[in-house]
Amino acid sequence: MSSSIAFFRGEFMAVEQANISIATHALNYGTGCFEGIRAYYNATRRQQYIFRMAEHYERLLRSCRILRIEIPYSVAELCQITVELMKRNAFQQDAYIRPLAFKADLVIKVTLEGIEDAFGVFVVPFGEYLPLDGIRAMTSAWQRIDDNAVPARAKVTGSYINTALAVSDAHAAGFDDCIFLNSDGHVSEGSAANLFMVRQGVLVTPPITDNLLEGITRQSVMQLAKEAGVEVAERHIDRSELYVADEVLLAGTGVQVVPVVEIDGRRVGRGGQGEITRRLQQAYLACARGEDVRHQDWLIAVE
Ligand SMILES: Cc1ncc(COP(=O)(O)O)c(C=O)c1O
């Protein structure tokens, strides 16, 4: 990251210059909203594609509404800034784009009102977040944050304490990732990805009211599944259903589409990558790299 260019408080600058004070509200109280966007490098075409950027910025603006953060840019302007940033960085590899809108005043006051906001974006070269051939997961003893406490629908910096606690325990117990249950005891999502399972040929995912982030990869996977003739259902998922499911997968910008091959010491399905997961992973990556002409509208090329 040391030599990259960031966009911060209205200007492009070296990332080392894009700093904040120790007294910043967001650093003290977790009052920031962020996004994670992937840019895929297609080496054959020597072309970088940003995946579903407008949808990510639309979600950022929704998160900001919940947190009463004002960004002085429209979705179109945020996309323009990001394309310019990617041009200036000129990575010839996959990258991760991190926009961040936050409460920027240097003030000791726990509130959302009357505090100045700031916005920035930085980018890093980025490979796989989790192995694409399968991961081992445990259900977490930490409960997913509830909508009436810290809404999971908003991608808020402070709420990732919930994630960090759960992921750290999963790692300490020897697992790759965790699966959150919500306050009703239903399956909510992975640590930083939405969850799907396959039962009797149907791709099932929890509804957006089960305390999860309204994932953009989740939407993409549901669309790709329907196009492939796979029935999709949104309904509550019991924890024990994961133990008898034919396939379980996680879907998110970071993880992409990853099979879960073991949960709580129980093999999922036959233990390897299931057929529907394999097809969805292939379809997703083909779209993201610009190899599938049907979903060019999901990509913005960095010319
Ligand atoms: C908690 C959580 N759930 C789900 C997702 C997946 O969302 P998306 O597919 O929009 O990246 C993420 C990743 O951003 C996340 O952090």
Ligand as a Chemical Component Dictionary entry (heavy atoms), coordinates in Angstrom:
data_LIG
# 
_chem_comp.id                   LIG 
_chem_comp.type                 NON-POLYMER 
_chem_comp.pdbx_formal_charge   0 
_chem_comp.three_letter_code    LIG 
# 
loop_
_chem_comp_atom.comp_id 
_chem_comp_atom.atom_id 
_chem_comp_atom.alt_atom_id 
_chem_comp_atom.type_symbol 
_chem_comp_atom.charge 
_chem_comp_atom.model_Cartn_x 
_chem_comp_atom.model_Cartn_y 
_chem_comp_atom.model_Cartn_z 
_chem_comp_atom.pdbx_ordinal 
LIG C1 C1 C 0 -20.965 -8.800 7.085  1  
LIG C2 C2 C 0 -20.926 -8.973 5.612  2  
LIG N1 N1 N 0 -21.892 -9.699 5.021  3  
LIG C3 C3 C 0 -21.918 -9.877 3.688  4  
LIG C4 C4 C 0 -20.943 -9.337 2.881  5  
LIG C5 C5 C 0 -21.028 -9.530 1.398  6  
LIG O1 O1 O 0 -21.461 -8.357 0.794  7  
LIG P1 P1 P 0 -21.033 -8.000 -0.692 8  
LIG O2 O2 O 0 -21.350 -9.177 -1.515 9  
LIG O3 O3 O 0 -21.847 -6.820 -1.045 10 
LIG O4 O4 O 0 -19.581 -7.726 -0.648 11 
LIG C6 C6 C 0 -19.905 -8.600 3.455  12 
LIG C7 C7 C 0 -18.859 -8.019 2.622  13 
LIG O5 O5 O 0 -18.806 -6.898 2.351  14 
LIG C8 C8 C 0 -19.903 -8.396 4.849  15 
LIG O6 O6 O 0 -18.943 -7.697 5.445  16 
# 
loop_
_chem_comp_bond.comp_id 
_chem_comp_bond.atom_id_1 
_chem_comp_bond.atom_id_2 
_chem_comp_bond.value_order 
_chem_comp_bond.pdbx_ordinal 
LIG C1 C2 SING 1  
LIG C2 N1 SING 2  
LIG C2 C8 DOUB 3  
LIG N1 C3 DOUB 4  
LIG C3 C4 SING 5  
LIG C4 C5 SING 6  
LIG C4 C6 DOUB 7  
LIG C5 O1 SING 8  
LIG O1 P1 SING 9  
LIG P1 O2 DOUB 10 
LIG P1 O3 SING 11 
LIG P1 O4 SING 12 
LIG C6 C7 SING 13 
LIG C6 C8 SING 14 
LIG C7 O5 DOUB 15 
LIG C8 O6 SING 16 
# 
